[in-house]
Amino acid sequence: MSTTGITIRPLRRDDRASIERILRETKVFWEAEVLCALELIDVYLNNADQKDYQLACAVNTADQPVGYVCYGPTPMTFGTYDLYWIAVDPACHGRGAGSLLIEYVERQVCQPNVMAVTAEPARLLVIETSSLPRYESARRLYQRHHYREVARIPDFYADGDDRVLYTKRFR
């Protein structure tokens, strides 16, 4: 898939450093969050048998990463998936990479047999985020893609930092 020279492909080992740079340069994530995201990237890259996390990379015409997404089936559910991480290089904001990544995930999870752990296509995609102002552009992105805020837990992450849950139903 492509828009304005951006395409989506599976994440590769040589993308890791670029994704780490993107996670840090967004200035959205705390250090512990960056380390958690990198841990999931390492699980994906180092354990071909794992089925919990799928990762894809948005790349420019030079095949350099400009963003990434991590998603997977929600354990102990039927047809529910989580979008765990999405990040786009700040230099590329507003060029459609975030939208392409979300649309890619939606297509992938809505296909039957997309994940080896389940033959169940998505009926629900869940995105968890923070209420802090620095996450406002992410929340707007989700809303533009017709995700609905369905829950908010006040002070979940810290005082004044609510956990906000968005969902989109597919069937």
C-alpha positions, -999 to +999 in steps of 0.1 A: +000+000+000+013+035-008+005+071-004+028+100-011+057+076-014+051+058+018+046+020+018+040-006+045+060-038+049+069-062+077+094-049+102+130-062+096+159-066+120+178-037+103+148-014+111+152-016+149+176+014+153+154+036+131+123+027+151+141+034+184+151+068+170+115+075+160+102+065+194+126+088+211+122+117+187+084+118+190+090+132+225+057+115+234+069+083+252+085+081+286+118+061+287+100+031+303+075+032+274+104+033+248+120+003+265+087-016+265+082-009+228+118-021+221+112-052+241+082-061+220+102-054+188+129-078+201+103-105+208+090-102+173+125-102+157+141-129+179+113-154+182+098-165+149+074-189+167+057-162+188+022-152+176+013-125+201+028-095+182+028-085+146+049-055+135+049-035+103+069-006+092+060+025+071+089+033+048+098+060+024+109+056-012+144+049+000+130+020+021+139+039+053+114+036+083+092+066+089+069+048+114+058+015+128+029-003+143+026-033+167-006-052+170-019-087+179-048-108+191-061-101+226-055-132+247-086-152+258-110-134+234-127-143+201-120-118+173-106-090+195-073-075+187-051-048+203-032-021+185-003-018+210+020+007+195+020+032+167+047+059+161+056+081+132+087+101+127+079+137+136+095+149+103+067+129+085+037+139+105+008+149+084+019+128+054-005+099+060+019+074+075-002+070+107-034+065+086-017+040+064-005+020+094-039+019+110-056+009+077-029-018+072-037-033+107-074-032+100-070-051+067-047-076+083-069-084+113-101-086+093-088-114+071-097-149+082-066-169+092-045-138+093-028-150+126-017-185+131-030-184+167-066-178+156-087-182+125-111-156+139-111-124+119-115-092+139-148-081+153-132-055+175-099-036+175-089-019+208-065+010+212-053+022+246-038+056+251-032+084+276-052+115+282-021+137+284-020+166+259+010+152+241-012+123+230-038+146+215-027+141+179-029+103+183-064+105+198-075+127+168-060+101+144-081+074+160-112+095+159-106+103+122-106+065+116-139+061+134-126+047+167-149+056+196-138+064+231-155+037+251-138+040+285-117+063+306-101+054+338-091+086+357-056+088+371-047+054+358-011+060+347-005+088+372-025+116+388-040+136+359-031+109+334-062+089+324-063+056+305-084+061+274-097+032+255-109+034+219-126+007+199-138+000+164-162-028+155-159-047+123-189-071+123 
